[in-house]
């Protein structure tokens, strides 16, 4: 299903002639300790919120692609290394972060979360240096939302020699979480100063400007999932393809939706994936991705989104044998375990 809203993105057209620009937000020299990664701990995460007014006042417009980010590093020892780092960007409705908050951002209104740089190794920049990170996947700004930058440190070890980022004193615009042994929770949160950044932007050269792509489980519709996406502009767009995966690795194309061809209007699309057998899904999550195909057959893929279809598997509520009889905890033989979310598993105890 496609809906047309009469909204012309004139600013996107004006920037179509600009190849690239670099925009700095923030220029103070306050110590943003623990950002982007708190090297004293095995795991850490930092979130940084930048306002739409800050982007707009610095010349960034709707439809611009953010292709790289720079942070201003200070006092990192030469050779200091962190592995398995990830940077994500999202649109966010809020203009401040709740305290202490949670690293899964469950209390925030976010959309279009994009893994812009995935699982990379990072070496600290010595001195006061602008360190640049080129994105694997560009992030397209919708022109109205604030932006959340999230840096995930999943290195799993710690060492001395880490430094910090330079920034400015702003409350509730940057939070960090940190922990040893496992990934952090809300209980380890702290509010920090907001880092200075430089954003590399250009007008999106792709056939479409994708504004959002979301999915949600519908109640009362035989385990159906509603998928919605929107575009700010389209060029030579023949059709979209929706893909589904139960493990994030193997994908099946489940639907095609005709594109608008050429458009500078805001368009919304919707598809409902019906009759999903959620009981067969072990990890509680279905994955979806979207692709777009030009008239000449060229295909572009966009970000993967997860949709949770049932509660997390946290504890066993019932143990039975092969005959369906409940058994004690010291039972030996085939044990069928029923978890709190309805998932069953089988284990043989000798």
PLY file of the C-alpha trace (Angstrom):
ply
format ascii 1.0
element vertex 350
property float x
property float y
property float z
element edge 349
property int vertex1
property int vertex2
end_header
0.00 0.00 0.00
1.38 3.43 -0.99
0.29 6.85 0.23
1.31 10.22 -1.27
1.62 13.32 0.86
1.88 16.60 -1.01
5.18 17.81 0.42
7.94 19.00 -1.88
11.51 18.71 -0.61
12.95 21.86 -2.16
16.03 21.78 0.08
16.92 18.31 -1.21
16.81 19.63 -4.80
19.04 22.57 -3.92
21.71 20.29 -2.44
21.72 17.88 -5.37
24.53 19.92 -6.93
26.78 19.71 -3.85
29.16 16.77 -3.77
30.21 16.86 -0.12
30.57 19.17 2.87
32.06 18.84 6.36
30.11 20.39 9.23
31.43 20.86 12.79
29.07 20.82 15.78
30.70 21.92 19.05
34.08 23.57 19.62
34.66 23.60 23.41
37.41 21.70 25.24
35.61 20.01 28.13
36.72 16.50 29.05
34.09 13.96 27.87
35.45 11.08 29.98
34.43 7.57 28.99
33.65 8.47 25.39
33.52 7.07 22.85
34.63 3.87 24.67
35.48 3.54 28.37
38.71 1.57 28.13
38.83 0.83 31.88
36.00 -1.71 31.42
35.48 -4.85 29.32
32.36 -3.41 27.73
30.92 0.07 27.36
28.46 2.07 25.31
28.07 5.80 24.74
25.14 7.73 23.30
25.35 11.25 21.93
22.30 13.34 20.99
22.53 16.19 18.46
19.57 18.46 17.76
17.93 19.02 14.40
18.38 22.77 14.92
22.15 22.25 15.24
22.30 20.30 12.00
20.05 22.73 10.14
21.87 25.85 11.35
25.10 24.35 10.02
23.72 23.77 6.52
22.64 20.11 6.69
19.29 19.53 4.94
16.63 16.87 4.55
17.82 14.08 2.26
21.51 14.68 2.98
23.53 11.49 3.52
25.94 11.42 6.46
28.87 9.40 5.14
31.50 9.82 7.89
31.95 11.20 11.40
34.96 12.74 13.17
35.55 13.02 16.92
38.15 15.20 18.65
40.40 12.77 20.59
42.75 13.69 23.43
45.44 11.81 25.45
45.16 8.34 23.93
48.45 6.44 24.13
50.06 5.41 20.87
49.05 1.87 19.92
46.11 1.63 22.33
43.60 -0.68 20.62
39.96 -1.64 21.07
38.39 -4.43 19.01
34.79 -5.14 17.98
33.51 -1.56 17.94
30.22 -0.52 16.28
28.70 2.90 15.50
24.96 3.34 14.95
22.84 6.38 14.09
19.11 6.88 14.66
16.42 9.49 14.35
15.17 10.43 17.83
12.16 12.50 18.88
13.48 13.46 22.33
15.81 16.43 22.86
17.40 14.99 26.02
18.31 11.55 27.38
16.61 10.21 30.54
18.82 9.53 33.53
20.04 6.89 34.05
18.42 5.48 30.91
19.13 2.12 29.32
21.58 1.19 26.56
18.77 -0.46 24.57
17.00 2.95 24.40
13.68 1.26 25.25
12.33 4.45 26.81
13.12 6.60 23.76
11.23 7.26 20.53
13.78 6.29 17.89
13.51 5.21 14.25
15.61 4.38 11.20
18.42 2.96 13.33
21.33 2.26 10.98
24.58 0.43 11.72
26.83 2.91 9.94
30.14 1.23 10.87
30.09 -2.39 11.98
32.52 -4.42 14.14
35.73 -2.51 13.45
39.04 -2.31 15.34
40.02 1.07 16.72
43.46 2.48 17.58
43.56 5.58 19.76
44.62 8.87 18.16
47.55 10.54 19.95
47.54 14.20 20.96
44.50 16.37 20.33
43.41 14.94 17.00
40.30 14.76 14.85
39.85 11.04 14.17
37.69 10.12 11.18
35.44 7.07 10.73
34.09 6.44 7.23
30.70 4.75 7.23
29.96 1.35 5.73
26.33 2.45 5.30
25.36 6.16 4.99
22.69 7.62 7.26
20.05 9.78 5.54
18.73 12.62 7.70
14.97 13.30 7.46
15.41 17.04 8.09
13.24 17.25 11.24
14.35 14.62 13.78
17.19 14.90 16.25
20.04 12.41 15.73
21.34 9.83 18.21
24.90 8.54 17.71
25.63 5.30 19.57
29.11 3.79 19.99
29.16 0.16 21.22
32.40 -1.21 22.69
32.21 -5.03 22.77
35.96 -5.63 23.06
35.59 -7.86 26.14
38.85 -6.71 27.78
40.42 -3.57 29.22
43.81 -1.91 29.48
45.36 1.39 30.52
46.20 4.06 27.97
42.69 5.12 26.95
41.87 8.81 26.66
38.71 10.82 26.03
36.90 13.07 23.59
36.77 16.86 23.74
33.32 18.45 23.92
31.03 20.89 25.67
29.17 20.96 28.96
25.56 20.04 28.13
23.36 18.03 30.52
21.53 14.88 29.42
22.81 14.86 25.84
25.53 12.23 26.32
25.36 9.09 28.46
27.81 6.23 28.96
27.29 2.70 30.28
30.17 0.46 31.37
30.68 -2.97 32.92
33.09 -5.89 33.23
32.30 -9.52 32.30
29.10 -8.70 30.36
27.45 -5.91 28.42
26.30 -2.94 30.58
22.85 -2.20 31.95
21.08 0.97 33.06
22.53 0.63 36.58
25.98 1.60 35.27
24.93 4.79 33.48
26.50 8.23 33.87
25.78 11.59 32.27
28.77 13.15 30.45
29.61 16.24 28.39
28.64 16.17 24.71
31.55 15.44 22.29
32.46 17.75 19.43
31.81 16.15 16.04
32.34 16.78 12.35
29.79 15.27 9.95
30.63 14.54 6.32
27.45 14.98 4.27
26.36 14.88 0.66
23.11 14.76 -1.24
22.07 11.10 -1.40
23.22 9.79 -4.82
21.17 6.60 -4.45
18.00 6.11 -6.54
15.83 6.79 -3.48
16.10 8.71 -0.22
14.77 6.28 2.39
13.40 8.18 5.39
12.29 5.27 7.57
11.80 1.50 7.70
10.03 -0.05 10.71
8.20 -3.24 11.71
5.84 -4.20 14.54
3.87 -7.25 15.65
0.10 -6.83 15.29
-2.15 -8.33 17.95
-5.25 -10.30 16.96
-4.17 -10.87 13.36
-2.76 -14.41 13.47
0.76 -13.30 14.37
1.02 -10.76 11.57
3.82 -8.20 11.28
3.23 -4.74 9.83
6.12 -3.27 7.84
6.18 0.45 7.01
8.70 2.50 5.04
8.83 5.98 3.56
10.86 7.87 0.99
11.67 11.56 0.63
12.51 11.21 -3.08
12.73 8.52 -5.77
14.53 8.34 -9.11
13.92 5.60 -11.72
12.51 3.39 -8.94
10.86 0.31 -10.48
9.97 -1.65 -7.32
10.83 -2.53 -3.72
11.44 -6.07 -2.42
10.86 -7.13 1.18
13.09 -9.88 2.60
12.59 -11.99 5.74
15.00 -14.08 7.82
14.56 -16.12 10.99
18.27 -16.22 11.82
19.69 -13.06 10.23
21.68 -15.15 7.75
19.31 -16.91 5.31
16.86 -14.62 3.50
13.62 -15.16 1.53
11.93 -12.50 -0.60
8.33 -12.28 0.60
6.78 -9.36 -1.31
7.30 -6.77 -4.02
5.82 -3.26 -4.05
5.78 -1.04 -7.13
7.85 2.12 -6.78
6.88 5.63 -7.82
9.40 5.91 -10.65
10.44 9.53 -10.17
9.16 11.63 -7.29
10.12 14.51 -5.00
7.08 13.95 -2.77
7.01 12.21 0.60
5.70 8.66 0.00
4.74 5.98 2.51
4.44 2.23 1.90
3.05 -0.64 3.93
3.00 -4.45 3.80
1.59 -6.95 6.33
3.43 -10.26 6.66
0.68 -12.64 7.80
0.41 -15.98 9.62
3.93 -16.18 11.07
4.52 -19.32 13.15
6.11 -17.57 16.12
6.38 -20.77 18.20
9.11 -22.04 15.86
11.31 -18.97 16.38
13.98 -19.78 18.93
15.56 -16.34 19.36
12.26 -14.41 19.63
13.14 -12.20 16.66
12.35 -12.04 12.94
14.62 -9.98 10.71
13.52 -7.92 7.70
15.39 -5.93 5.08
14.36 -3.81 2.14
15.83 -3.53 -1.35
15.05 -1.20 -4.25
15.45 -2.03 -7.95
15.88 0.50 -10.78
14.35 0.22 -14.24
17.78 -0.94 -15.47
17.84 -3.79 -12.92
20.32 -2.23 -10.48
19.43 -3.21 -6.89
20.32 -1.41 -3.65
19.85 -2.96 -0.17
19.01 -1.00 2.96
19.42 -1.67 6.68
18.19 -4.77 8.48
15.52 -4.30 11.17
14.66 -6.80 13.94
11.07 -7.41 15.07
10.58 -9.11 18.43
7.69 -11.57 18.26
7.49 -12.80 21.86
8.94 -12.36 25.31
12.57 -13.16 26.01
13.37 -16.73 27.10
14.51 -16.27 30.72
13.39 -19.24 32.82
11.90 -22.74 32.65
8.28 -23.06 33.78
7.76 -26.78 33.17
9.86 -29.97 32.85
8.34 -33.17 31.40
9.49 -36.51 30.03
8.68 -37.86 26.55
5.25 -39.01 27.84
4.32 -35.48 28.92
4.62 -36.27 32.63
6.13 -33.64 34.90
9.47 -34.73 36.37
11.77 -33.67 39.25
14.94 -31.64 38.73
17.19 -34.70 39.27
15.50 -36.75 36.50
17.82 -38.67 34.16
16.92 -39.19 30.53
15.19 -37.04 27.90
13.83 -33.84 29.44
11.46 -31.49 27.56
11.72 -27.99 28.98
9.02 -25.36 28.48
10.22 -21.78 28.89
8.31 -18.71 30.03
7.75 -17.51 26.46
6.33 -20.83 25.23
9.48 -22.09 23.52
10.34 -25.74 24.19
13.78 -27.36 24.22
14.97 -30.93 24.63
17.98 -32.05 26.70
19.20 -35.56 27.50
20.66 -35.93 31.01
22.85 -38.96 31.75
0 1
1 2
2 3
3 4
4 5
5 6
6 7
7 8
8 9
9 10
10 11
11 12
12 13
13 14
14 15
15 16
16 17
17 18
18 19
19 20
20 21
21 22
22 23
23 24
24 25
25 26
26 27
27 28
28 29
29 30
30 31
31 32
32 33
33 34
34 35
35 36
36 37
37 38
38 39
39 40
40 41
41 42
42 43
43 44
44 45
45 46
46 47
47 48
48 49
49 50
50 51
51 52
52 53
53 54
54 55
55 56
56 57
57 58
58 59
59 60
60 61
61 62
62 63
63 64
64 65
65 66
66 67
67 68
68 69
69 70
70 71
71 72
72 73
73 74
74 75
75 76
76 77
77 78
78 79
79 80
80 81
81 82
82 83
83 84
84 85
85 86
86 87
87 88
88 89
89 90
90 91
91 92
92 93
93 94
94 95
95 96
96 97
97 98
98 99
99 100
100 101
101 102
102 103
103 104
104 105
105 106
106 107
107 108
108 109
109 110
110 111
111 112
112 113
113 114
114 115
115 116
116 117
117 118
118 119
119 120
120 121
121 122
122 123
123 124
124 125
125 126
126 127
127 128
128 129
129 130
130 131
131 132
132 133
133 134
134 135
135 136
136 137
137 138
138 139
139 140
140 141
141 142
142 143
143 144
144 145
145 146
146 147
147 148
148 149
149 150
150 151
151 152
152 153
153 154
154 155
155 156
156 157
157 158
158 159
159 160
160 161
161 162
162 163
163 164
164 165
165 166
166 167
167 168
168 169
169 170
170 171
171 172
172 173
173 174
174 175
175 176
176 177
177 178
178 179
179 180
180 181
181 182
182 183
183 184
184 185
185 186
186 187
187 188
188 189
189 190
190 191
191 192
192 193
193 194
194 195
195 196
196 197
197 198
198 199
199 200
200 201
201 202
202 203
203 204
204 205
205 206
206 207
207 208
208 209
209 210
210 211
211 212
212 213
213 214
214 215
215 216
216 217
217 218
218 219
219 220
220 221
221 222
222 223
223 224
224 225
225 226
226 227
227 228
228 229
229 230
230 231
231 232
232 233
233 234
234 235
235 236
236 237
237 238
238 239
239 240
240 241
241 242
242 243
243 244
244 245
245 246
246 247
247 248
248 249
249 250
250 251
251 252
252 253
253 254
254 255
255 256
256 257
257 258
258 259
259 260
260 261
261 262
262 263
263 264
264 265
265 266
266 267
267 268
268 269
269 270
270 271
271 272
272 273
273 274
274 275
275 276
276 277
277 278
278 279
279 280
280 281
281 282
282 283
283 284
284 285
285 286
286 287
287 288
288 289
289 290
290 291
291 292
292 293
293 294
294 295
295 296
296 297
297 298
298 299
299 300
300 301
301 302
302 303
303 304
304 305
305 306
306 307
307 308
308 309
309 310
310 311
311 312
312 313
313 314
314 315
315 316
316 317
317 318
318 319
319 320
320 321
321 322
322 323
323 324
324 325
325 326
326 327
327 328
328 329
329 330
330 331
331 332
332 333
333 334
334 335
335 336
336 337
337 338
338 339
339 340
340 341
341 342
342 343
343 344
344 345
345 346
346 347
347 348
348 349
